[in-house]
Amino acid sequence: MPIIDSQNLFDESVAITTTRDSTNIIDLKAGADYGVDGENNPVKLFVYGDKAWTSGGTPTLTVSIQGAPDSSGSPGTYTEYASVTLTLAELVANYVLWQIDLPRRHAGAAVPRFLKLVYTVASGPFTGGKVTAGLGLGVDANHAYPPGVSTTSI
């Protein structure tokens, strides 16, 4: 996972079984386009799988990042900036499920002050699976292999 701060977490080891919003909404404190720090390093959005995902069927999980200029909570005030849809096979424990540079707002969209994630479960529910998700610096470039996999030297 990237370098993180607890104030920049949407969720910390939270079960996702059905469609829901992130536990936390991140308040950027001022409406602004965030996406790089003072050193021109992109801020990362990450979703990390904490626990094995299970289901009796073949559900998918769509994760989207949304922003709003105010905290009214009205669905119409949030704009979706990016999303990913993951199959049950792609929801691996102890692995980064999604990591992207924090997206900029779309042309014409209000400058966001608040950011949240929306987890949409289709053909669900999931019977197991947890995520830790947030904003951070740095890149998780470690490639994790399943147990028992051996690699050859070059």
N, C-alpha and C positions, 0 to 999 in steps of 0.2 A: 504494500500500500504506500501511497505517497506520504510525505510529512504532513501531519494533520494537527488540528487544534480542536478541542472539544466544543468550542463555540461555533465551529464550522461543520458540525455533523447534522445530517438530516435524520439518521437513525444509527443506533449502536446495538448490534446483535438483536435485531427485532424480527420476529416471525412474520412472514408474508404468506397468508393462506388464501385470502380473497382480495378483491380490489380495495385500495385504501390510499390515502395521502400519507406522506412521510410524517413521522412523529413531530419533528421540529420544522419550523419555517425559519430560514436564515434571514435576519434583518441586516441589510448592508449598511444601515444607518443613514445613508443618503442615496437618493436616486442617482445611479451612475452605471455606466457600462464597465463592468469589471471583466478582466480576462487576462491581464498581465500584471506582475508585481513591478516594483521600481527597477528591477534589473532586466525587464523584458522577458521574464520566465512566465509561461502561461500557467494560470491557475487551473488545476485539474478537477474535474468532476469524476468521482469514482464510486463504484458499487461493488462491494466485496462480498462473496458468499461465505458466511460463517459456519454453516451447518449443511449436511447432506439434504438435498431436496427430494421429496417423495410425493407420490400421488397415485391414486387408483386409476387414473386415466392418462391423457396426454395433454396437459394444460400448457399454455405459454404464459410468459410474464413479459409485459411491456413496461418499461421504465421510461418516464419522460421528465424532463426538467422544465419547470414553468416559472415565470416571473410576473410580478404585479407591482404597480406604482404605489399601492396603498394596502392596508391590512383589512379591508372590508370583508374579506372572505367570500365575496360574491364570485361564483365561477367565471362570470364574464370578464372579470378584471385580470385574470391570469392568461398569459400567452405562452404557448408551448414553443420552446426553442430547439429542442432535439429529443429524440427518443430511440430506443432499441427494443426489439422483440427477441426474446430468448426462449428456446425450447427446453423441455425438461432435461434433455441430454446435455445442453449447454450450461445448465445451472449446477456448477461443480463446487463442492465444499472447499474452503481454504484457497480460493482462487479469485482473481479480479474478474468480475463478470462483465464490467463495462468501465472504460476509462477514456475520457476525451478532454480536450481543452475546453474550459468553460465557454460555451457559445455566446456570441454577441446577440443582441436583440435584432429582430427583423426590422427592415426599413419600415417606418411608419408606426411601429409598436411603441408604446409608452416606455420611458426609461424605468427599469425595475428598481425597486427598493427591497422587495421581498422575493425570495426564491424558495421553491418547494419541489419535492419529487412526488410523482403520482405513479403508483404501482397498479397496473391493470392486469388482472388474471382472467384469461379466456379459457373456456373448457375446463375449468377448475372444479374443485379447489385443490390447492396443495395441502398435503397432510404434514409436511415438514419442510424446513428451509428457513434460514435467517440471513439477514443482510446487515452490513455496516456500510453506510453511504455518507458522503460529504464532499467538501472542497478541500484541496490541499496543494502543496507544492511538491515537485519531484515526480519521478516516473518509476513505476514498478516494472522493471525490465527483466526480472527473474522469471525464467520459464520453468514452471513446476511440472514434473512428470508423475504419472500415477505410480503407486507402489509396484515394484517388480519390473519396471522398465529399465533396461540397461542401454547405455549409449556407447558407441565406439569412439576411440580417440582418432583424431585427424592426424 
